[in-house]
């Protein structure tokens, strides 16, 4: 198995820092664009620099004005992650989780206000073992959340005490899907009152003299024309989420789109195939988000049944 490295630098989030900024746009994998999932290896799903805000403790200061509450709750979240989150190198993995055990409630206190969160012992397919908690969710492979969620769903059928832990995991997945789904042209329809993400016009005079085929500058992509026109358009891989799968699949199968240096052609095809696989994964797990909406009293935005 060969896994192609990527160039984007995510070292800024290798250790948890609530104020760290990811310099590159975050619709990229952590390590590889390789897409073949097996029982042992899982898809390298993109991380979000905003994932710490997916977590919600019950309001601790409801008596205060709303703006003061917001400030204090955000401060509480930042202190929670600073105290309990582990570096990404310890919790992120391409190896799928084999088992989840020793689920236990823990408490976090800020200004005499207690909140509960959960820890887990996990064993992966490569036989590594790790203890993780909800503080580690933002820097874990989101594919892990699906496996943990399935495990908790089975447990809560016979143990009602697992309900809060399940809600935390599925809530994280819901917000993850919501963030990416609302910006993706094939996923936005699952969310109410979300306008269709749209491309900005990219047929400017600057590209009309460029030859058809792949380009590396100013951005990785290719110059193409539609079936009934010779007017040039510029596909940028950074805007892959704004194109339907039908276009992406046609692009990688039509040699007219992919003429140029083989290294550049291969890189573009790899990225497009990866994003198609990411979309497929998200569609499979949107059902979990649906159930969480009603459990947390949130508006039921997705409309698919549970895939658990």
Secondary structure, 3 states (H helix, E strand, C coil): CCCCECCCCCHHHCCCCCCCCCCCCCCCCCCECCCCCCCCECCCCCCCCCHHHHCCCCCCCCCCCHHHHHHHHHHHHHHHHHHHCCCHHHHCCCECEEEEEEEEEEEEEECCEEEEEEEEEEEECCCCEEEEEHHHHHHCCHHHHHHHHHHHHHHHCCCHHHHHHHHHHHHHHHHHHHHHHCCCCCCHHHCCCCCCCCCCCCCCHHHCCCCCEEECCCCCEEEECCCCCCCCEEEEHHHHHHCCHHHHHHHHHCCCCCCCCHHHHHHHHHHHHHHHHHHHHHHHHHHHHHHHHHHCCCCCCCCCCCCC
